[in-house]
């Protein structure tokens, strides 16, 4: 159902739209217009760069928009496809979920050709853009719900060769932390669909919130360019942390449900540990204060394992069952590549 005027095989630079059919009360023949830029030149990999999988995560959207303006065919080897705001309706309203159908883009895969807008976009990626691509870069942050230590992330895919390529690309982002994560909140994730198709997949969690510090934007933008150089799609010299005089990336993982700390009841959440700090098993990570009963002792949130506080809840007001913190244990590269 989705159409585009772009010719993905054409060399040079093109700017266009993915046109998604959508009818609403004041538009029977309307389309959702998702901007897309394609830059192609010579031989090399095809890289699909995605921002705005969740509409309230703007670090990747800004980084991809900058590349869409700045990249020229002469500095590209192969093909780079840029979709800065994948869930375009959500990006326009600064929401995690699409306001058109209430769906989470990152739970919509493999999609549905004639389904709601979100599922149509997911279906197009699954059946058109992923098969075209060698590399898929899906840039996330915590949005308005979580605040992360800026980190590149990945899944522990079963294929060891694929995992090794993903691991090297994750480190090429150059962030202080890298984070291996598990999916505890459902299926249908974009990275999983791309991984299942054998793609080199790089994801991130670059901070969070709506007030994004300049240093986080720098991590997003420099890291993305460095990964594009690393995979051979962009000309230039790859910058390693060693070359920059920085310590090695801290490798962490949270693969067990108990690493994801959920609020046992509703209230006001207070974090008690600095983001990125080491945490001991049994340590109080935060407190849930009771709005209606300030005389009650706050409910402590205890770490179930030792590691680093990799992310925390951003809004203080918290509902029962919300994730308020994630503790990620430190691992070695050998652990990652041989697990």
C-alpha positions as a Markdown table, in Angstrom:
| # | Residue | x | y | z |
|---|---|---|---|---|
| 1 | Unk | 0.0 | 0.0 | 0.0 |
| 2 | Unk | 2.9 | 2.4 | 0.7 |
| 3 | Unk | 4.3 | 4.1 | -2.4 |
| 4 | Unk | 7.3 | 6.4 | -3.0 |
| 5 | Unk | 8.6 | 8.4 | -6.0 |
| 6 | Unk | 12.2 | 7.5 | -5.1 |
| 7 | Unk | 14.3 | 5.1 | -7.2 |
| 8 | Unk | 16.4 | 3.2 | -4.7 |
| 9 | Unk | 18.8 | 2.1 | -7.5 |
| 10 | Unk | 19.5 | 5.6 | -8.9 |
| 11 | Unk | 22.9 | 7.1 | -8.1 |
| 12 | Unk | 23.1 | 10.5 | -6.6 |
| 13 | Unk | 21.0 | 12.2 | -3.9 |
| 14 | Unk | 17.2 | 12.1 | -3.7 |
| 15 | Unk | 14.7 | 13.5 | -1.2 |
| 16 | Unk | 11.2 | 12.2 | -1.1 |
| 17 | Unk | 8.5 | 10.5 | 1.0 |
| 18 | Unk | 7.0 | 7.2 | 1.9 |
| 19 | Unk | 3.3 | 7.8 | 1.3 |
| 20 | Unk | 1.2 | 5.8 | 3.7 |
| 21 | Unk | -2.6 | 5.6 | 2.9 |
| 22 | Unk | -4.7 | 7.0 | 5.8 |
| 23 | Unk | -8.3 | 8.2 | 6.0 |
| 24 | Unk | -9.5 | 10.5 | 8.7 |
| 25 | Unk | -12.6 | 12.5 | 9.4 |
| 26 | Unk | -11.6 | 15.4 | 7.2 |
| 27 | Unk | -9.6 | 13.5 | 4.6 |
| 28 | Unk | -10.9 | 10.5 | 2.7 |
| 29 | Unk | -7.9 | 10.2 | 0.4 |
| 30 | Unk | -5.1 | 11.4 | 2.8 |
| 31 | Unk | -1.6 | 10.1 | 3.1 |
| 32 | Unk | 0.9 | 10.1 | 6.0 |
| 33 | Unk | 4.1 | 11.5 | 4.4 |
| 34 | Unk | 7.2 | 10.1 | 6.0 |
| 35 | Unk | 10.4 | 11.9 | 4.8 |
| 36 | Unk | 13.2 | 9.8 | 3.4 |
| 37 | Unk | 16.6 | 10.7 | 1.8 |
| 38 | Unk | 18.7 | 8.3 | -0.3 |
| 39 | Unk | 22.3 | 9.0 | -1.2 |
| 40 | Unk | 24.0 | 6.5 | -3.5 |
| 41 | Unk | 27.4 | 6.4 | -5.1 |
| 42 | Unk | 29.6 | 3.5 | -6.3 |
| 43 | Unk | 30.1 | 0.2 | -4.7 |
| 44 | Unk | 29.6 | -0.5 | -1.0 |
| 45 | Unk | 27.0 | -1.6 | 1.6 |
| 46 | Unk | 23.5 | -0.3 | 1.9 |
| 47 | Unk | 22.8 | 1.2 | 5.3 |
| 48 | Unk | 19.4 | 2.1 | 6.6 |
| 49 | Unk | 19.5 | 4.8 | 9.3 |
| 50 | Unk | 16.3 | 5.2 | 11.4 |
| 51 | Unk | 15.4 | 7.8 | 14.0 |
| 52 | Unk | 12.1 | 8.4 | 15.6 |
| 53 | Unk | 11.0 | 4.8 | 16.0 |
| 54 | Unk | 9.4 | 6.4 | 19.1 |
| 55 | Unk | 8.2 | 9.9 | 18.4 |
| 56 | Unk | 9.5 | 11.5 | 21.7 |
| 57 | Unk | 13.1 | 10.4 | 21.1 |
| 58 | Unk | 14.8 | 13.3 | 19.2 |
| 59 | Unk | 18.6 | 12.6 | 19.4 |
| 60 | Unk | 18.5 | 10.2 | 16.4 |
| 61 | Unk | 16.0 | 12.3 | 14.5 |
| 62 | Unk | 18.3 | 15.4 | 14.7 |
| 63 | Unk | 21.4 | 13.3 | 13.8 |
| 64 | Unk | 19.7 | 11.8 | 10.8 |
| 65 | Unk | 18.2 | 15.2 | 9.6 |
| 66 | Unk | 21.7 | 16.7 | 9.7 |
| 67 | Unk | 23.1 | 13.8 | 7.6 |
| 68 | Unk | 20.2 | 14.2 | 5.1 |
| 69 | Unk | 21.3 | 17.8 | 4.6 |
| 70 | Unk | 25.1 | 17.4 | 4.7 |
| 71 | Unk | 25.9 | 14.1 | 2.9 |
| 72 | Unk | 26.8 | 14.3 | -0.7 |
| 73 | Unk | 27.3 | 11.4 | -3.1 |
| 74 | Unk | 31.0 | 11.9 | -3.4 |
| 75 | Unk | 31.7 | 10.9 | 0.2 |
| 76 | Unk | 29.4 | 7.9 | 0.2 |
| 77 | Unk | 30.5 | 4.4 | -0.8 |
| 78 | Unk | 27.4 | 2.3 | -1.6 |
| 79 | Unk | 24.0 | 3.6 | -0.4 |
| 80 | Unk | 22.7 | 5.3 | 2.7 |
| 81 | Unk | 18.9 | 5.5 | 3.3 |
| 82 | Unk | 17.9 | 8.0 | 6.0 |
| 83 | Unk | 14.5 | 8.1 | 7.7 |
| 84 | Unk | 14.8 | 10.7 | 10.5 |
| 85 | Unk | 11.3 | 10.3 | 11.9 |
| 86 | Unk | 10.1 | 6.7 | 11.2 |
| 87 | Unk | 7.0 | 7.1 | 13.3 |
| 88 | Unk | 6.2 | 10.4 | 11.8 |
| 89 | Unk | 2.8 | 11.0 | 13.4 |
| 90 | Unk | 4.3 | 10.3 | 16.8 |
| 91 | Unk | 7.2 | 12.6 | 16.1 |
| 92 | Unk | 4.8 | 15.5 | 15.3 |
| 93 | Unk | 3.1 | 15.1 | 18.7 |
| 94 | Unk | 6.2 | 14.2 | 20.8 |
| 95 | Unk | 4.6 | 10.9 | 21.9 |
| 96 | Unk | 6.0 | 7.4 | 22.2 |
| 97 | Unk | 3.0 | 5.9 | 20.5 |
| 98 | Unk | 1.3 | 6.9 | 17.2 |
| 99 | Unk | -1.6 | 9.2 | 17.8 |
| 100 | Unk | -3.3 | 7.8 | 14.7 |
| 101 | Unk | -3.6 | 4.2 | 15.9 |
| 102 | Unk | -2.2 | 4.1 | 19.4 |
| 103 | Unk | 0.5 | 1.6 | 18.4 |
| 104 | Unk | 4.1 | 1.3 | 19.4 |
| 105 | Unk | 6.3 | 1.1 | 16.2 |
| 106 | Unk | 8.8 | -1.1 | 18.1 |
| 107 | Unk | 6.1 | -3.7 | 18.7 |
| 108 | Unk | 4.6 | -3.7 | 15.2 |
| 109 | Unk | 6.8 | -6.0 | 13.2 |
| 110 | Unk | 6.7 | -7.8 | 10.9 |
| 111 | Unk | 3.7 | -5.5 | 10.1 |
| 112 | Unk | 0.6 | -5.7 | 8.0 |
| 113 | Unk | 0.3 | -4.5 | 4.4 |
| 114 | Unk | -3.3 | -3.2 | 4.8 |
| 115 | Unk | -3.3 | -2.6 | 8.5 |
| 116 | Unk | -3.1 | 0.6 | 10.6 |
| 117 | Unk | -0.5 | 3.2 | 9.7 |
| 118 | Unk | 2.1 | 1.9 | 12.1 |
| 119 | Unk | 1.8 | -1.7 | 10.9 |
| 120 | Unk | 1.9 | -0.6 | 7.2 |
| 121 | Unk | 5.3 | 1.2 | 7.9 |
| 122 | Unk | 6.6 | -1.9 | 9.7 |
| 123 | Unk | 5.5 | -4.1 | 6.8 |
| 124 | Unk | 7.3 | -1.8 | 4.3 |
| 125 | Unk | 10.5 | -2.0 | 6.2 |
| 126 | Unk | 10.2 | -5.8 | 6.6 |
| 127 | Unk | 9.5 | -6.5 | 3.0 |
| 128 | Unk | 11.2 | -3.7 | 1.1 |
| 129 | Unk | 13.8 | -1.7 | 3.0 |
| 130 | Unk | 15.4 | -4.5 | 5.2 |
| 131 | Unk | 15.9 | -6.8 | 2.2 |
| 132 | Unk | 17.7 | -3.9 | 0.4 |
| 133 | Unk | 19.9 | -3.2 | 3.4 |
| 134 | Unk | 23.1 | -4.7 | 4.7 |
| 135 | Unk | 23.2 | -2.6 | 7.9 |
| 136 | Unk | 20.3 | -1.3 | 10.0 |
| 137 | Unk | 20.9 | 1.5 | 12.5 |
| 138 | Unk | 17.9 | 2.2 | 14.9 |
| 139 | Unk | 18.7 | 5.2 | 17.1 |
| 140 | Unk | 16.8 | 5.3 | 20.4 |
| 141 | Unk | 16.9 | 7.2 | 23.7 |
| 142 | Unk | 14.7 | 7.0 | 26.8 |
| 143 | Unk | 12.3 | 9.6 | 25.5 |
| 144 | Unk | 10.2 | 11.1 | 28.2 |
| 145 | Unk | 9.9 | 7.8 | 30.1 |
| 146 | Unk | 13.5 | 6.9 | 30.9 |
| 147 | Unk | 17.0 | 8.5 | 31.2 |
| 148 | Unk | 19.9 | 6.4 | 30.1 |
| 149 | Unk | 23.6 | 6.6 | 30.4 |
| 150 | Unk | 24.3 | 7.3 | 26.7 |
| 151 | Unk | 25.2 | 3.9 | 25.2 |
| 152 | Unk | 25.2 | 1.8 | 22.1 |
| 153 | Unk | 23.2 | -1.4 | 22.5 |
| 154 | Unk | 22.7 | -4.8 | 20.9 |
| 155 | Unk | 21.0 | -8.2 | 21.3 |
| 156 | Unk | 23.0 | -11.4 | 21.8 |
| 157 | Unk | 22.0 | -12.9 | 18.4 |
| 158 | Unk | 22.6 | -16.6 | 18.1 |
| 159 | Unk | 24.7 | -16.4 | 14.9 |
| 160 | Unk | 28.2 | -15.9 | 16.1 |
| 161 | Unk | 29.5 | -14.2 | 12.9 |
| 162 | Unk | 26.6 | -11.8 | 12.9 |
| 163 | Unk | 27.1 | -11.1 | 16.6 |
| 164 | Unk | 30.8 | -10.3 | 16.1 |
| 165 | Unk | 30.0 | -7.8 | 13.3 |
| 166 | Unk | 27.3 | -6.2 | 15.5 |
| 167 | Unk | 29.6 | -6.1 | 18.5 |
| 168 | Unk | 32.4 | -4.3 | 16.5 |
| 169 | Unk | 29.9 | -1.8 | 15.1 |
| 170 | Unk | 28.4 | -1.2 | 18.5 |
| 171 | Unk | 31.9 | -0.3 | 19.9 |
| 172 | Unk | 32.4 | 2.0 | 16.8 |
| 173 | Unk | 29.8 | 4.3 | 18.2 |
| 174 | Unk | 32.4 | 5.3 | 20.8 |
| 175 | Unk | 30.1 | 5.7 | 23.8 |
| 176 | Unk | 31.4 | 5.3 | 27.3 |
| 177 | Unk | 29.0 | 2.4 | 27.9 |
| 178 | Unk | 27.7 | -0.4 | 25.7 |
| 179 | Unk | 24.5 | -2.3 | 26.8 |
| 180 | Unk | 23.3 | -5.7 | 25.9 |
| 181 | Unk | 19.6 | -6.0 | 26.7 |
| 182 | Unk | 16.7 | -8.4 | 26.8 |
| 183 | Unk | 13.1 | -7.9 | 25.6 |
| 184 | Unk | 10.8 | -8.2 | 28.7 |
| 185 | Unk | 7.9 | -6.1 | 27.3 |
| 186 | Unk | 6.6 | -8.1 | 24.3 |
| 187 | Unk | 7.6 | -9.1 | 20.8 |
| 188 | Unk | 7.5 | -7.4 | 17.4 |
| 189 | Unk | 10.7 | -5.3 | 17.8 |
| 190 | Unk | 12.3 | -3.6 | 14.7 |
| 191 | Unk | 15.8 | -4.7 | 15.5 |
| 192 | Unk | 14.7 | -8.3 | 16.0 |
| 193 | Unk | 13.1 | -8.4 | 12.6 |
| 194 | Unk | 16.2 | -7.0 | 11.0 |
| 195 | Unk | 18.4 | -9.4 | 13.0 |
| 196 | Unk | 16.3 | -12.4 | 11.8 |
| 197 | Unk | 17.0 | -11.3 | 8.2 |
| 198 | Unk | 20.7 | -11.5 | 9.0 |
| 199 | Unk | 21.4 | -7.8 | 9.0 |
| 200 | Unk | 24.2 | -6.1 | 11.0 |
| 201 | Unk | 22.0 | -4.2 | 13.5 |
| 202 | Unk | 23.2 | -1.3 | 15.7 |
| 203 | Unk | 20.9 | 0.3 | 18.2 |
| 204 | Unk | 21.4 | 3.0 | 20.9 |
| 205 | Unk | 19.9 | 4.4 | 24.1 |
| 206 | Unk | 21.2 | 8.0 | 24.1 |
| 207 | Unk | 20.1 | 9.7 | 27.3 |
| 208 | Unk | 16.5 | 10.7 | 27.4 |
| 209 | Unk | 14.1 | 13.5 | 28.2 |
| 210 | Unk | 13.1 | 16.6 | 26.2 |
| 211 | Unk | 16.0 | 18.8 | 27.4 |
| 212 | Unk | 18.8 | 17.1 | 25.6 |
| 213 | Unk | 22.3 | 18.3 | 26.6 |
| 214 | Unk | 24.8 | 19.3 | 23.9 |
| 215 | Unk | 27.2 | 16.4 | 24.8 |
| 216 | Unk | 24.5 | 13.9 | 24.2 |
| 217 | Unk | 23.8 | 15.3 | 20.7 |
| 218 | Unk | 27.6 | 15.1 | 20.0 |
| 219 | Unk | 27.6 | 11.4 | 21.0 |
| 220 | Unk | 24.6 | 10.8 | 18.7 |
| 221 | Unk | 26.0 | 12.6 | 15.7 |
| 222 | Unk | 29.7 | 11.7 | 16.0 |
| 223 | Unk | 28.8 | 8.1 | 16.8 |
| 224 | Unk | 26.5 | 7.7 | 13.9 |
| 225 | Unk | 29.1 | 9.1 | 11.4 |
| 226 | Unk | 31.8 | 6.8 | 12.9 |
| 227 | Unk | 29.6 | 3.7 | 12.5 |
| 228 | Unk | 28.9 | 4.7 | 8.9 |
| 229 | Unk | 32.7 | 4.9 | 8.3 |
| 230 | Unk | 33.2 | 1.7 | 10.2 |
| 231 | Unk | 30.9 | -0.3 | 8.0 |
| 232 | Unk | 32.4 | 1.2 | 4.8 |
| 233 | Unk | 29.4 | 3.4 | 3.7 |
| 234 | Unk | 31.0 | 6.8 | 4.4 |
| 235 | Unk | 34.5 | 7.9 | 3.5 |
| 236 | Unk | 36.8 | 8.9 | 6.3 |
| 237 | Unk | 39.0 | 7.6 | 9.1 |
| 238 | Unk | 37.3 | 5.7 | 11.9 |
| 239 | Unk | 38.0 | 7.2 | 15.3 |
| 240 | Unk | 38.6 | 4.7 | 18.1 |
| 241 | Unk | 38.5 | 5.5 | 21.8 |
| 242 | Unk | 42.1 | 4.5 | 22.0 |
| 243 | Unk | 43.0 | 7.0 | 19.3 |
| 244 | Unk | 41.1 | 9.7 | 21.2 |
| 245 | Unk | 42.9 | 8.9 | 24.4 |
| 246 | Unk | 39.8 | 7.5 | 26.1 |
| 247 | Unk | 39.4 | 4.4 | 28.3 |
| 248 | Unk | 37.7 | 1.3 | 26.8 |
| 249 | Unk | 34.0 | 1.2 | 26.6 |
| 250 | Unk | 32.4 | -0.3 | 29.7 |
| 251 | Unk | 30.5 | -3.4 | 28.5 |
| 252 | Unk | 27.3 | -4.2 | 30.4 |
| 253 | Unk | 24.3 | -6.5 | 30.1 |
| 254 | Unk | 20.9 | -7.0 | 31.6 |
| 255 | Unk | 19.5 | -10.2 | 30.4 |
| 256 | Unk | 17.4 | -11.3 | 33.3 |
| 257 | Unk | 13.9 | -10.0 | 34.3 |
| 258 | Unk | 15.1 | -9.2 | 37.8 |
| 259 | Unk | 17.6 | -6.7 | 36.3 |
| 260 | Unk | 14.6 | -4.6 | 35.3 |
| 261 | Unk | 13.2 | -3.1 | 38.5 |
| 262 | Unk | 9.4 | -2.4 | 38.5 |
| 263 | Unk | 7.5 | -0.2 | 40.9 |
| 264 | Unk | 5.6 | -2.4 | 43.3 |
| 265 | Unk | 3.0 | 0.3 | 43.9 |
| 266 | Unk | 2.2 | 3.8 | 42.6 |
| 267 | Unk | 3.7 | 7.0 | 44.0 |
| 268 | Unk | 6.5 | 9.5 | 43.5 |
| 269 | Unk | 9.8 | 7.9 | 42.6 |
| 270 | Unk | 13.1 | 9.2 | 44.1 |
| 271 | Unk | 16.3 | 7.8 | 42.6 |
| 272 | Unk | 19.0 | 7.3 | 45.2 |
| 273 | Unk | 22.0 | 6.5 | 43.1 |
| 274 | Unk | 23.8 | 8.5 | 40.4 |
| 275 | Unk | 23.2 | 7.3 | 36.8 |
| 276 | Unk | 26.1 | 5.2 | 35.6 |
| 277 | Unk | 27.3 | 4.5 | 39.2 |
| 278 | Unk | 28.1 | 1.0 | 40.5 |
| 279 | Unk | 25.4 | -0.7 | 42.5 |
| 280 | Unk | 25.6 | -3.6 | 45.0 |
| 281 | Unk | 23.1 | -6.4 | 45.3 |
| 282 | Unk | 20.5 | -5.4 | 47.9 |
| 283 | Unk | 21.4 | -1.7 | 47.7 |
| 284 | Unk | 18.5 | 0.7 | 47.8 |
| 285 | Unk | 18.3 | 2.1 | 44.2 |
| 286 | Unk | 15.3 | 4.4 | 44.9 |
| 287 | Unk | 12.2 | 5.0 | 46.9 |
| 288 | Unk | 8.5 | 5.2 | 46.1 |
| 289 | Unk | 6.9 | 8.0 | 48.2 |
| 290 | Unk | 3.1 | 7.8 | 48.9 |
| 291 | Unk | 1.2 | 10.9 | 47.8 |
| 292 | Unk | -1.9 | 10.2 | 49.8 |
| 293 | Unk | 0.0 | 9.0 | 52.9 |
| 294 | Unk | 3.1 | 11.1 | 53.4 |
| 295 | Unk | 3.2 | 9.6 | 56.9 |
| 296 | Unk | 4.0 | 6.2 | 55.5 |
| 297 | Unk | 7.6 | 5.0 | 55.1 |
| 298 | Unk | 8.6 | 5.1 | 51.4 |
| 299 | Unk | 8.8 | 1.8 | 49.6 |
| 300 | Unk | 12.4 | 0.9 | 48.9 |
| 301 | Unk | 13.5 | -0.4 | 45.4 |
| 302 | Unk | 16.3 | -2.8 | 46.0 |
| 303 | Unk | 18.9 | -4.0 | 43.4 |
| 304 | Unk | 18.5 | -7.7 | 42.7 |
| 305 | Unk | 22.0 | -7.9 | 41.3 |
| 306 | Unk | 25.3 | -6.0 | 41.2 |
| 307 | Unk | 26.3 | -3.8 | 38.3 |
| 308 | Unk | 25.7 | -0.3 | 37.0 |
| 309 | Unk | 22.6 | 1.8 | 37.1 |
| 310 | Unk | 22.2 | 2.0 | 33.3 |
| 311 | Unk | 18.8 | 3.7 | 33.2 |
| 312 | Unk | 16.3 | 5.3 | 35.5 |
| 313 | Unk | 12.7 | 6.4 | 35.2 |
| 314 | Unk | 12.5 | 10.1 | 34.1 |
| 315 | Unk | 9.0 | 11.2 | 35.4 |
| 316 | Unk | 8.9 | 11.1 | 39.2 |
| 317 | Unk | 5.2 | 10.3 | 39.2 |
| 318 | Unk | 5.1 | 6.5 | 38.8 |
| 319 | Unk | 2.4 | 3.9 | 38.3 |
| 320 | Unk | 2.5 | 0.4 | 39.7 |
| 321 | Unk | 4.4 | -1.8 | 37.2 |
| 322 | Unk | 6.5 | 1.0 | 35.6 |
| 323 | Unk | 10.1 | 0.2 | 35.1 |
| 324 | Unk | 12.0 | 2.6 | 37.5 |
| 325 | Unk | 15.6 | 1.4 | 37.0 |
| 326 | Unk | 17.8 | -1.2 | 35.2 |
| 327 | Unk | 20.9 | -2.7 | 36.7 |
| 328 | Unk | 23.4 | -4.0 | 34.2 |
| 329 | Unk | 26.3 | -6.2 | 35.2 |
| 330 | Unk | 29.8 | -5.7 | 33.7 |
| 331 | Unk | 30.9 | -8.3 | 31.2 |
| 332 | Unk | 34.0 | -8.8 | 29.0 |
| 333 | Unk | 34.2 | -9.0 | 25.3 |
| 334 | Unk | 34.9 | -12.7 | 25.6 |
| 335 | Unk | 31.6 | -13.1 | 27.5 |
| 336 | Unk | 29.7 | -11.3 | 24.8 |
| 337 | Unk | 31.3 | -13.1 | 21.8 |
| 338 | Unk | 31.2 | -16.6 | 23.3 |
| 339 | Unk | 28.1 | -16.6 | 25.4 |
